[in-house]
Amino acid sequence: QVQVVESGGGLVQAGGSLRLSCAASGSFFAIPLMGWYRQAPGKQRELVAHITSGGNTNYADSVKVRFTISRDNAKNTVYLQMSSLEPGDTAVYYCYTQVVLSATATNLKYQYWGQGTQVTVSS
């Protein structure tokens, strides 16, 4: 069983900053990929950013120069530093992990999601 727990959401004024954290725990062999998605009311869930265990990153164009994703492999934790926040960033942010459960089956990857954390940016 794998648990994914996010923290760090809240209310902030436009132009402000927030840092989200997400920790994975449980029984697994490796976490090749960790990332963040978000879903605004009435919209589809969209990728914000993800990062591989080797540190390769990918960002949505809308956040590329404002957000920074990082991870601590020793702690199985991923972070999202959000700066210059805009009202359009208001959404529920979900942590995403792609997990390998066993060293004998590294081609099998499973997805686990956090429960979501609300980020609200006021104008």
N, C-alpha and C positions, 0 to 999 in steps of 0.2 A: 504494500500500500504506500502511496506517495501523497504527501500533503503539501499544498502550496498556499502560502499565507502572505498577503500583501499588507503594507502599511504605508502611511504618509500622505494620504489624500487630505483634502480640506478645501476651505474657501480662501481665495486670494484675490487681490485687486489686479487688474490688467497691468502688465509690466513687471509683476512680481515673479517669485520663484517658488518652486516646490520640489521636494525630492521624494520619490517613491522607492520603496524597498520591497523585495519579494524573496522569501526563503523557501527552499524545497527541503523536505525531510522525509525520512522513511527508509525503505529498503530498495536500493537500486545500484547499478554498476557505474553509470555515467549519465551526464546530462549534456548531450552535444549542443543543444540549442536552448536559449532562454530569451524571452522577449516580452513586449508589451503590446497589447491591442487596446483599442478604446471604442466605445459605442455611445454616441449621442442620441438623445430622444428622437425617435422617428427615422433613425439612420442605421445602416448596416455596420456591423463591427468591422473595424479597419486596423491594419497593421500600423503601429507607431514606430517600433524599432525592434530589432533582434540582434543577438550577439552569440557567436559560437564559443565553444570552450577554448578555442585558440585565439579569441579576441577579434575575429572579423565581425564587422558591424554592417547593418543595413537600416536605412531610415526612410520613412515617408518623406516625400518632397516638402510637405507642409511644415515639417518640424526640423528639417536637416540642420539648420544653422542655430536652432534655439535649444534643442534637447541633446543630451548626451547619455548614452547607455554604457554601463560598465558592469563587470561581474567579479565576484570573489569566488574562485573555484573551490577554495578550501572550505568556504562557508556555504557553498551551494546557494549563493545569493546574487541577485541581479538588482541593479539600481537604475533609476531613470531620473536624471537631473534635468528639470524643466525650468527654463529661463524665458524672460520676455513673454510671459503668458498672455494669451489673447482670449477674449470671450469665446471664440470659436474652438478653443481647446477644452471647453466644458464637456465632460463626458464621464462615464464610468470606465475606469482603466482596469484592464484585466491582465494579470501575469500569465504567461504561457511557458510551459516547459515541454521539451521533447526529451524523453527519458529512455535509456537503455536499461532494462531491468536485470539482465544477466550477461556475464562475460562470455557465456557459451552461445549467446544469440544476439550478437551485436548488430545484426541487420534488422532486428525487430525494435521499432521505436514507438513509444506510446506518448500520447499527449495528455497533459494534466493542466488544468486551469485553476487559478485562484478564484475567490468569491467576488472579486471586484472591489475597487475603492473609488469613491466619488471625488472628482476634481471639479470645482466650480470657480470660474473666473468672472469676477464682476467688472463691469465697465465704469 
